[in-house]
Every structure is written in structure tokens, then in C-alpha cells.
Amino acid sequence: MENSKSGTGLKVALGIALVLFLGTAFYTMNLYQSSHKIQKDLTEQKQLVMNDLNAMAKQYDDAISENTVANQNLVEARARIQGLIDSLKISETNVKSLWRYKQKYVSLQKEMNELLAQNDSLRVQNSYLATSLDSTRVRLEERTMFTDSLLVQNTALTEVMEDASALTTVGLKGFGVIERTSGKLIPTERASRSDKIRVCFTVAKNKLAQAGDQELYVQVIDPKNNTLGANEQVMFGDTAINYSIVSKFNYENESLDICEFVASKGDNDFEKGRYTVNVYNNKGLVSKSEFTLK
């Protein structure tokens, strides 16, 4: 009798254990499937955000390409978009990360709408201004010899044309570089590791400018307000500035990418802190930028 009861109890126990095992296995399988689906959904959502950012970048590229001289605000906003795209590519695929990128996208979308609207308005205004300038120039050339008042207007127009023909730059940036013996340059934000400061910019396309040999003055100021490089002086009218290097190049009225190098004073390391980079033409300051070495 006792053996019979023991056998029955063992069977019941085994049955309960089997039920628990099957229940656990079923729960684990459902949990895995649910987790897999969530991860798949998050991956798809991440790709949608990436697609939206790429589309936004394309809109900026189109707007920048439509300008003879790129709007600096558009160029900087396009760079922020690219930074976010690069960051999203290597980010973790989870709800918190994805939500953060969606919020940044919404903010950048609002900024883009405002910038593109401003850009459209400026393009219309510039087109109208160019048309008005051409019309005024023709009338002045036809009537200059007849009246003194028109001679005065012609002189004013000449000044406008001189300003319009001056070289300008876009995309100005400076940064530290490590210079390998092979000649390879490696960008760095570390002051102690920087061998030189590299300054890069684009000379804007300008059909009114004089073609041929041209020059711009590059000034790099360190955190202690010292002018690095040559530190020689040049006069612009009544104003004197100390420049780091004279950038000389052959200009053919098309956009031209320029990079120059500026060394530290003597054998000293570069100072830690914020640096200012200025570019001057023969009229004065045309672009300004800042960067930091840690």
C-alpha cells in the first residue's frame, strides 16, 4: 500500500514538473519572439530617421548649389546634419537613443524650414539687386558725359563694383594637425600634439574679380591674443593688422579651395584654449572662424 502511494506521488510530482517546464519553455519562447520583434521595429525606425536625415541633407545640398556664394548658415547647418547622421550610424538601437535622435531631427527640421525660407528671400532680393545694378550702370554709361549729377552717380556705382569685385571666402576653419615624417596630416584637438595649425577656406566664385595672381592675408590669434606665424603688419586704409601668412594663389574666377599652415612661436607648444582665425582681402576682413585646442 505504501509503495503504491509513493509511486502515485512520484507521478504527480513528475507531472507537475513537466507542466512547469513546458510553461517556462513557452514563456521563454514568447519572450524571445517579442524581444526580437521589438528590436526589428527599432531597427526599422532607426532607418526611417536615417532616411529623413539624408533627405534633409539633400535639400541643403540643393540650396547651397543654387548659390554663387554659399550661404554660411546653410553650410553650417548641413555640417550639423552630417554630424547627426554619422552619430546615428554608430549609436545603440534602443528606445531612449532613438527618441533622442527623433527630437534632434524635429529641431533640425524646424531650423531648415527657417533657413531655406530666408535663403529663398535673399536669392530673390539678390536677383532684383543685380538687375537694378545692371540697369543703373547702362543708364550712367549713356549719360555720364552730359550732366555732373550723373557723373556723381557713376562714381558711386564704380565704388559698388569695386566692392563687388573683391575676393570673399566661405567655409573658413582652423584646426591642429599632427605632421608625420611621411607627410601625412592627422587632425587633432590636442594642443600638445599639434605640430601646426591648418587653415582651410574656399575662395568664392566671382566673375567681377580680376583673374590671375591674387593674395589674401590669414591671421591666427592664440588664446593669449598673440598673432602666430610671420606676425608682420599690413595697412588697410587707416587700419593696421598683423597677419600670420600671406596666401598667394592663381585665381580664375571660379571657386578655389585653399589650405595654409601656421606654426607656433619658436619651439613652444601651442597654447590650450580658443583660437581665432581671420582672413582679409585688400578691403578688410572677409571671414572669421574659431576653434579650440585642449
LINWO-V835951 format. One record per backbone hydrogen bond with DSSP energy under -1.0 kcal/mol. NH is the residue of the N-H (numbers start at 1). CO is the residue of the C=O. E is the energy in kcal/mol with one decimal. If there is no record, write none. Layout:
nh co e
NH CO E
NH CO E
This chain:
nh co e
5 1 -2.2
6 2 -2.3
7 3 -2.5
8 4 -2.2
9 5 -2.7
10 6 -2.3
11 7 -2.1
12 8 -2.3
13 9 -2.5
14 10 -2.7
15 11 -2.5
16 12 -2.7
17 13 -2.6
18 14 -2.5
19 15 -2.5
20 16 -2.6
21 17 -2.5
22 18 -2.8
23 19 -2.6
24 20 -2.6
25 21 -2.6
26 22 -2.5
27 23 -2.4
28 24 -2.7
29 25 -2.4
30 26 -2.3
31 27 -2.6
32 28 -2.4
33 29 -2.5
34 30 -2.6
35 31 -2.5
36 32 -2.8
37 33 -2.2
38 34 -2.4
39 35 -2.4
40 36 -2.1
41 37 -2.6
42 38 -2.6
43 39 -2.3
44 40 -2.2
45 41 -2.5
46 42 -2.6
47 43 -2.0
48 44 -1.9
49 45 -2.1
50 46 -2.3
51 47 -2.6
52 48 -2.3
53 49 -2.4
54 50 -2.5
55 51 -2.2
56 52 -2.2
57 53 -2.5
58 54 -2.1
59 55 -1.8
60 56 -1.9
61 57 -2.5
62 58 -2.4
63 59 -2.2
64 60 -2.8
65 61 -2.4
66 62 -1.0
67 64 -1.4
75 71 -2.1
76 72 -2.5
77 73 -2.2
78 74 -2.5
79 75 -1.8
80 76 -1.7
81 77 -2.0
82 78 -2.1
83 79 -2.2
84 80 -2.0
85 81 -2.3
86 82 -2.6
87 83 -2.1
88 84 -2.5
89 85 -1.9
94 92 -1.2
98 94 -2.7
99 95 -2.5
100 96 -1.9
101 97 -2.0
102 98 -2.2
103 99 -2.2
104 100 -2.0
105 101 -2.4
106 102 -2.3
107 103 -2.1
108 104 -2.7
109 105 -2.6
110 106 -1.9
111 107 -2.0
112 108 -2.6
113 109 -2.2
114 110 -1.8
115 111 -2.6
116 112 -3.0
117 113 -1.6
118 114 -2.2
119 115 -2.7
120 116 -2.4
121 117 -2.0
122 118 -2.6
123 119 -2.4
124 120 -2.0
125 121 -2.3
126 122 -3.0
127 123 -2.3
128 124 -2.4
129 125 -2.7
130 126 -2.7
131 127 -2.2
132 128 -2.5
133 129 -2.6
134 130 -2.3
135 131 -2.2
136 132 -2.4
137 133 -2.4
138 134 -2.1
139 135 -2.1
140 136 -2.4
141 137 -2.3
142 138 -1.7
143 139 -1.4
144 140 -1.5
146 143 -1.6
147 143 -1.1
151 147 -1.2
152 148 -1.9
153 149 -1.9
154 150 -2.2
155 151 -1.9
156 152 -2.0
157 153 -2.2
158 154 -2.2
159 155 -1.7
160 156 -1.9
161 157 -2.6
162 158 -2.1
163 159 -2.2
164 160 -2.4
165 161 -1.7
170 202 -2.2
173 200 -2.2
175 198 -1.7
177 196 -2.2
178 186 -3.0
180 184 -2.8
183 180 -1.9
186 178 -2.4
188 176 -2.5
195 177 -2.7
196 177 -1.5
197 262 -3.1
198 175 -3.2
199 260 -3.0
200 173 -2.6
201 258 -2.5
202 170 -2.7
203 256 -3.4
204 168 -2.5
212 251 -3.4
214 249 -3.3
216 247 -2.2
217 280 -2.7
218 245 -2.9
219 278 -3.1
221 276 -2.9
222 226 -2.6
225 222 -2.3
228 220 -2.7
230 244 -2.9
232 243 -1.5
234 241 -2.3
236 239 -3.9
239 236 -2.0
241 234 -2.5
243 232 -3.1
244 218 -2.8
245 218 -1.9
247 216 -3.2
249 214 -2.4
251 212 -3.6
256 203 -2.1
258 201 -3.2
260 199 -2.9
262 197 -2.7
268 265 -1.7
273 293 -2.9
275 291 -3.6
276 221 -2.2
277 289 -3.2
278 219 -2.8
279 287 -2.3
280 217 -2.7
281 284 -2.6
286 279 -3.0
287 279 -1.4
289 277 -2.4
291 275 -1.8
293 273 -2.4
294 189 -3.6
